Amino acid sequence: MTDLEAKARANHRNGNNCSTSLAMAFADILGMSEAEAIRMVPPPRSIDGKCGTYLSVVAMLEKLGIDKAAEYEKAFLEKNGSLECKTLIAKRAGTGRNCNDLVGEAAAMLEEMIG
């Protein structure tokens, strides 16, 4: 687990939503404060009910000028089967995996895409 993934997971465990947990972890890379990064990312489910980890990473890729949103969406769908928050929660029920796992996975994927 990378430092950024651990930081994003810790942010989430400390009560932040999935979207802001990622933004806070990557604020330095984005060149902004945590508060600025939080304001930059959309809240979970705010766009067509989509998962906050998906929305946050897309917003950060755009902010960084990295044209990999389609690549991220494809990888996210391959790994999770849906972009919709409620579907992802339902699919993980009883599996021992939760939203914190999505936060960690999204952080790792974003870090890899940034290079």
C-alpha positions in Angstrom: 0.0 0.0 0.0 1.4 3.4 -1.0 1.5 6.4 1.3 -1.3 8.1 -0.8 -3.5 5.1 -0.6 -3.0 4.9 3.2 -3.7 8.6 3.6 -6.9 8.4 1.5 -8.1 5.3 3.5 -7.3 7.1 6.8 -9.2 10.2 5.7 -12.2 8.0 5.0 -11.9 6.1 8.3 -11.8 9.5 10.0 -15.3 10.4 8.7 -14.7 12.0 5.4 -16.7 10.9 2.4 -15.1 8.9 -0.3 -14.7 11.9 -2.7 -13.2 14.3 -0.2 -10.9 11.5 1.3 -9.2 11.2 -2.1 -9.0 15.0 -2.7 -7.4 15.5 0.7 -4.8 12.8 0.1 -3.8 14.2 -3.3 -4.0 17.9 -2.4 -0.3 18.4 -2.5 0.0 16.8 -6.0 -2.9 19.1 -7.1 -0.9 22.1 -5.8 -3.7 23.2 -3.4 -4.7 23.0 0.2 -6.9 20.2 1.4 -9.8 22.7 1.7 -9.3 23.8 -1.9 -9.1 20.2 -3.1 -12.3 19.3 -1.3 -14.2 22.2 -3.0 -12.9 21.1 -6.4 -14.3 17.5 -6.3 -18.0 16.7 -6.7 -19.8 15.1 -3.8 -20.7 11.4 -4.0 -23.8 10.6 -6.0 -24.0 14.3 -7.2 -23.7 13.3 -10.8 -26.2 10.6 -11.9 -25.7 8.7 -8.6 -22.1 7.9 -9.4 -19.6 6.8 -6.8 -17.6 9.5 -5.2 -14.3 7.7 -5.8 -15.0 7.7 -9.5 -16.1 11.3 -9.6 -13.2 12.5 -7.5 -10.5 10.8 -9.6 -12.0 12.1 -12.9 -12.1 15.7 -11.4 -8.5 15.4 -10.3 -7.3 14.0 -13.6 -8.9 16.9 -15.4 -7.4 19.4 -12.9 -3.9 17.9 -13.5 -4.5 18.0 -17.3 -4.1 14.3 -17.6 -6.3 12.9 -20.4 -7.0 9.5 -18.9 -10.7 9.8 -17.6 -11.9 7.3 -20.2 -9.1 4.9 -19.3 -9.9 5.3 -15.6 -13.7 4.7 -16.2 -12.9 1.5 -18.2 -10.6 0.2 -15.4 -13.1 1.2 -12.7 -15.9 -0.7 -14.5 -13.7 -3.7 -15.1 -12.8 -3.9 -11.4 -16.2 -3.0 -9.9 -18.9 -3.6 -12.5 -20.7 -0.3 -12.0 -20.2 3.4 -11.5 -23.3 3.8 -9.5 -22.8 4.2 -5.7 -25.8 2.2 -4.5 -25.0 -0.7 -6.9 -21.4 -0.8 -5.6 -22.6 -0.8 -2.0 -25.1 -3.5 -2.7 -22.5 -5.7 -4.5 -20.1 -5.4 -1.6 -22.6 -6.3 1.1 -21.6 -9.4 2.9 -18.2 -9.6 1.1 -16.1 -8.0 3.8 -15.3 -5.2 1.3 -16.6 -1.7 1.8 -16.3 1.9 0.6 -12.9 2.3 2.3 -11.6 -0.4 -0.1 -13.0 1.6 -3.0 -11.2 4.7 -1.7 -7.9 2.8 -1.5 -8.3 1.2 -4.9 -9.1 4.6 -6.5 -6.1 6.2 -4.8 -3.8 3.4 -6.2 -5.3 3.7 -9.7 -4.9 7.5 -9.7 -1.4 7.4 -8.4 -0.5 4.9 -11.2 -2.1 7.1 -13.8 -0.2 10.2 -12.5 3.1 8.2 -12.7 
